[in-house]
Amino acid sequence: MLDWSFSPALVWAVVGLVLLIAELATVGFILCFIGLGALVVAFTTWIGLTTSLTSQLIVFSTSSLLLLFLLRKTARKLFAGQADAPPDYAGQKVEVVKPIPAGGEGAIQYRGSDWIAFSDAPQTIPAGAVVQIEAIEGIRVKVKPVA
């Protein structure tokens, strides 16, 4: 008969490796730190520091959160790189197709599609006005009036 019992250290190591591999598919730089936290628990369990499930969970959550908060920004810079050139949309002049009220949203025409637009301008930007694209934030475009 086969004995399929696994040591807790092996289980934590497998969970950690699976999470590290899953990070390759998501590239959000979150799963890798949770996976590293699981590997820390695997190591501490293997050397006998964390023998109970409670102590393993405490080390897992603490190490995962510490790694996440201390290293995520650095890892993103290291692996995501820095763009030397500004994005192609920056500075493009486009037409407003739906008025953009101060503190609200309207719409612009960009590359043949209507985009949700917003502005920091203190006044309403009327339809037909020309604005300049500053940034794209998710599905919204930040614009400023052209002087």
Steps between C-alpha positions, in 0.01 A plus 500: 500500500611852429519746785383840371569691821693821443694699751370851568828646373452325165140623473607861568784468247266369231247779572780756481629367167150487352441863598835606354412327172152656505665843529646448154147499360377805693806728529326700771791454744277375780491122469878478500517651849231267630692213341823618665312518831399135452863410429607680820251285692626188322853583613405583860291182520779291350752625761244450779417859599132487407350168600136594552258615231435820697868597503528413130205723412640786709840475328331468159279806537771711663773412250269536200381845608849620591644383169208654312524842664880519509590363157205542260588849379864402448405183313261689272772750410753224446285276282258745337776737392475867428369647179744755361262637240162652590197298391368571150173648631668765717439846360253389231235760424147361479144626477250495786179323392316522833557798733741439788367675813739616773557198724296275269530285192428557135625340181764556233557355155839324482613259228149452371341418837326694773694497827386601849688820581556710811694816575641696792386823333279716724252567217283284277663408169229523231437251220701589188791643702850371440682349797838340552543149641710491817462137605288189466391364838329167454210565263492875559705768326632799692494811281576870531362788296721630222578864561 
